[in-house]
Amino acid sequence: MSYTPVAADVAKLRNQTGAGMMDCKKALVEAEGDFEKAVDILRKKGQKVAANRADRESTEGAVIARVNEDNTLGAIISLNCETDFVGKNEAFVELAYELAEMAIFAASKEELLATDFHGMTVAEKLIEQTGVIGEKIEIGTFERIEGPFLGAYIHAGNKIAAITSLSANVEGADEAAKAVSMQAAAMNPIALDETKVSQETIDKELEIERHKLVEEGKPANIIDNILKGKMQRFYKDNTLVHQDFIKDSSMSVADYVKSVNADLKVTGFIRVSL
């Protein structure tokens, strides 16, 4: 006599795995009512789907930033999928939030993937969800930051997120850190300040600007002085603390932070986008 699963078991399997009702029912029938075996069947289905979709591009998804309770550790992850439809799915975004919380305490993406997730590893959970959703699901970017006081911002739609580190936990730091994180998300600075810009980037910019000046016929003896001004402008446009503050362009980001507290400084940031 063939086994017929009861509704309570189907619901329990669905709650644990996130798989569809019919997939859960089929797995329980195949496992003849053995719950753990049914879970394993669903995981194997996920592995098959993952193998079939390994060469697919997972360029959609959700970018989530989280910080710990005392605002000293933070992480941003992108949970990637194949379509925007899945990326906006409530359960998918919830999973991204849960993984971002776990990422705060993981030293690397590899460590996060090996972390326990309700009785399985994160890597196994992603394979399981690949089977459930039918799309390639993976952690794309993994970034962590430590600092005296951190604040996070996630742009509407979960496509861009940033975390900023301030030099101290002072009155107004919470609002300031969020505002500067919003700045980083919107303006995409290449570095914190001029000292953090790579020499390769500086050399490339100098080469481009020097070529323009020569083409314009500027005298060789004044080109170096003009280039100094050009680079100051480059740093102002492209480094976080020197950029015009988006909420008040009459001041720089550094000046805005000082207006919150005279001794307050931006000490670092991370930004992730899809």
SVG drawing of the C-alpha trace seen along z (x, -y; Angstrom):
<svg xmlns="http://www.w3.org/2000/svg" viewBox="-4 -78 63 80">
<polyline fill="none" stroke="black" stroke-width="0.4" points="0.0,0.0 1.5,-3.4 2.2,-6.0 -0.1,-9.1 1.4,-12.1 -0.7,-13.9 -1.2,-17.7 0.7,-18.5 3.8,-16.7 3.7,-18.5 3.3,-21.8 6.2,-21.0 8.5,-20.1 7.5,-23.2 8.2,-25.4 11.6,-23.9 12.8,-23.9 10.7,-26.6 10.0,-24.1 6.6,-24.2 3.7,-22.1 3.7,-19.6 7.5,-19.2 7.2,-18.4 4.3,-16.0 6.3,-14.1 9.4,-14.0 7.5,-12.5 5.9,-9.9 9.3,-9.0 10.7,-8.8 7.7,-6.8 7.0,-9.2 10.6,-9.4 10.9,-13.2 14.8,-13.4 14.9,-11.4 12.4,-13.7 14.6,-16.7 17.6,-15.0 15.6,-14.3 14.7,-18.0 18.4,-18.9 19.5,-16.6 16.9,-18.2 18.6,-21.5 22.0,-20.1 20.7,-18.9 19.2,-22.3 22.4,-24.1 24.5,-21.9 22.2,-22.6 22.3,-26.3 26.0,-26.7 26.8,-28.6 23.9,-31.0 24.6,-34.7 23.2,-35.7 23.3,-39.5 20.1,-40.3 19.3,-40.0 19.4,-41.9 22.2,-43.9 21.9,-44.1 24.0,-46.0 23.8,-45.1 25.7,-46.3 26.0,-44.7 24.2,-46.0 27.1,-48.2 27.7,-49.6 31.3,-48.5 31.1,-45.6 29.3,-45.6 28.9,-43.6 27.3,-44.0 26.5,-41.0 24.8,-40.6 22.6,-37.6 22.5,-37.0 19.8,-35.4 19.0,-35.4 15.9,-37.5 14.6,-40.8 11.3,-39.0 13.1,-36.6 15.3,-39.4 12.2,-41.3 10.6,-38.2 9.9,-38.7 11.3,-35.4 14.4,-35.9 15.0,-39.3 14.4,-37.9 17.1,-35.2 19.5,-38.0 18.9,-39.9 19.5,-36.7 22.7,-36.0 23.9,-39.6 23.4,-39.3 25.6,-36.2 28.2,-37.8 29.0,-40.4 30.7,-37.6 32.3,-35.8 35.9,-36.6 35.4,-35.8 32.8,-34.6 34.2,-31.1 33.7,-31.2 30.2,-32.4 29.4,-29.6 30.6,-27.1 28.6,-28.6 25.7,-26.6 22.3,-27.6 19.5,-25.8 21.2,-22.4 22.9,-22.8 25.7,-25.0 24.9,-28.3 26.3,-26.8 23.9,-23.9 21.0,-26.3 21.8,-28.2 21.8,-24.9 18.5,-24.0 17.0,-27.4 18.3,-27.0 16.2,-23.9 13.2,-25.6 13.3,-28.7 14.7,-27.2 17.4,-29.9 21.1,-30.0 21.4,-31.5 24.7,-32.5 26.5,-35.1 28.2,-37.5 29.9,-40.3 31.0,-40.0 32.4,-43.0 33.1,-43.6 34.1,-46.7 35.1,-47.5 35.1,-51.0 34.4,-53.1 30.9,-53.8 29.2,-52.4 26.0,-53.3 24.3,-51.7 22.1,-52.6 20.3,-50.4 18.9,-52.2 15.2,-51.5 15.0,-48.3 18.0,-46.7 20.4,-47.2 22.9,-49.4 24.1,-49.5 26.8,-51.3 28.3,-51.4 30.3,-54.3 32.6,-54.3 32.9,-57.4 35.7,-58.2 33.5,-58.2 30.1,-57.3 28.9,-60.9 25.5,-62.5 24.2,-62.7 26.6,-59.9 23.7,-57.6 22.1,-60.1 25.5,-61.3 26.7,-57.8 23.5,-57.0 23.6,-60.3 27.2,-59.7 26.4,-56.1 23.6,-57.5 26.2,-59.8 28.5,-56.9 25.6,-54.9 24.5,-57.7 27.8,-59.3 30.0,-56.1 33.3,-57.6 36.4,-55.7 38.1,-56.2 37.8,-57.9 40.3,-60.7 43.3,-61.4 45.6,-59.3 43.5,-56.2 43.4,-56.6 45.6,-54.0 48.7,-55.2 47.5,-53.5 44.4,-55.6 46.3,-58.8 48.8,-58.0 46.0,-57.2 44.2,-60.5 47.4,-62.5 48.1,-60.9 44.6,-61.7 44.6,-65.3 48.2,-65.9 47.2,-64.6 44.3,-67.0 46.4,-70.0 49.1,-69.1 46.3,-68.8 45.0,-72.2 48.4,-73.7 49.2,-74.7 52.9,-75.7 54.9,-72.8 56.2,-75.0 52.7,-75.6 51.2,-72.1 52.4,-70.7 50.7,-73.6 47.5,-73.1 47.6,-69.4 47.8,-70.1 44.5,-72.0 43.0,-69.3 43.9,-66.6 42.4,-68.7 39.2,-68.8 39.4,-65.1 39.8,-64.4 36.9,-66.7 34.6,-64.9 35.7,-61.4 36.7,-61.0 34.0,-60.7 35.2,-63.3 35.8,-66.0 32.6,-65.5 29.8,-68.1 27.4,-66.8 24.3,-65.8 21.9,-67.1 23.6,-70.5 26.0,-71.3 27.4,-74.4 29.6,-72.0 31.8,-69.0 31.0,-65.6 34.0,-66.3 32.5,-69.7 29.0,-68.1 30.5,-65.6 32.4,-68.3 29.1,-70.2 27.7,-67.3 30.8,-67.2 34.0,-69.3 36.2,-66.3 34.2,-63.8 35.7,-62.3 34.9,-59.7 37.3,-56.9 36.2,-54.4 33.3,-53.1 32.3,-50.1 29.8,-50.2 28.3,-47.3 26.0,-47.5 24.5,-45.0"/>
</svg>
